[in-house]
């Protein structure tokens, strides 16, 4: 499963949600990314037990809808970085922005019901 989006939009949604990542619970250490293939959107959700942050952005292309969890650290994105690719394969997610790649092992827990 793969999604392609503008790199600056990925940076924006991660920067706006990373302040809401909690450290008291393993489930709160992650940002949840929900990619919707029908609407061509990505939703980033983070919570710390008191506050909840939800950010939306458009994606350019995806093959199917999926969700993944990332830590609030992403590859280096500069002004010249055009696209970011989020790829979920098994229990690992890779985020690539030009020559920089960062990977995350997917946790095995149930995330909080934020809806």
N, C-alpha and C positions, 0 to 999 in steps of 0.2 A: 504494500500500500504506500502510495507516494502522493505528496501534495507539493505544488510549486506556488510560491507567493513572492511578493516584493520583500526584499530584505529589510527595508526600513519599517515596513508594517510589522514584521515579526519582532524587530527590536522594540518598536513602540508598545506592542501588547505585552511583551515580557517585562520591559521596564516599568510599565504601569501596574503590573500585578505582583512583581517580586517583593514589594514592600509589605505585602499582605501574607507572605509565606510564614507559617508558624514553625517553631522549633520544639514545642512541647509534645507533639505527637508525630509519629512517622508519616501518617497520612497527610499531614499539613505541610510537609517539607517539599512538596511537589506542586508544580503548576500543571493543571489538567488542560490539555489541548483537545478540543472536539472539532474535527473536520467534517463538514457537511457537504457531500458531493452535489446534492440537489440544489441547494441555495448558493453554493460556491463561497462559503464563509468558514471562518475559523473562530472559535470561541475559546478564550483563555480564562480559566477560573483558578483563583487562589484564595485561601482562607487561613486565618490564624487563631480561630476560636472566638474572636470578638468581632472581627470585620471580615467582609467578603468583597472581593474585587472580581468583576467580570468585564472583559474587553472583547470587542469584535473587530474583525478585519476581513477583507475580501481575499480570496485566493484566486490564482490564475488558472490552475488546472489540478485535477485530482482524478484518480481512477475509481475510487470508492470512498464511502464515509468510514471514518475510524476515529478512535480516541487513543491518546497516549499521554504519558506523564514525563515531565522534564524537571530538572532542577533549575533554579533561576539564573543559570549561567549558560550563555549561548556563544557560538563562534563569533569572532571579531567581525563586525560589520562596519564598513567605512562608507563614505559618500559615493564611492565608485562601485560599491557592491550592488548589483541589480536584483538578483534573485536568491532566494533561499529555498532549499529542498528539504522537506521533512519526510523521512522514509521509515516506516515501521516494518520490521522483518522479525517474525517470531516474538521473542521477549526483549527485543532491543529496538531502540529508535535512534536514528542518525539524523543530525541536522547539519547540512552543508551550505556554506556561504563562500562561494568562489573556492579558494584553496584551503579554507579552514573547515575542519570537520570535528564535531563533538558528538559523542554517543552516550546513551543512557540505558541502563538495564531497567526494564519495566517492573515495578513493584507488584507483589501478589497480595493485594488487600482490596477491600471494598471502600471506595472513596465516599465521602459524605454526600448525602442527597442535598444538593444545593438548589434544586428547582423549587 
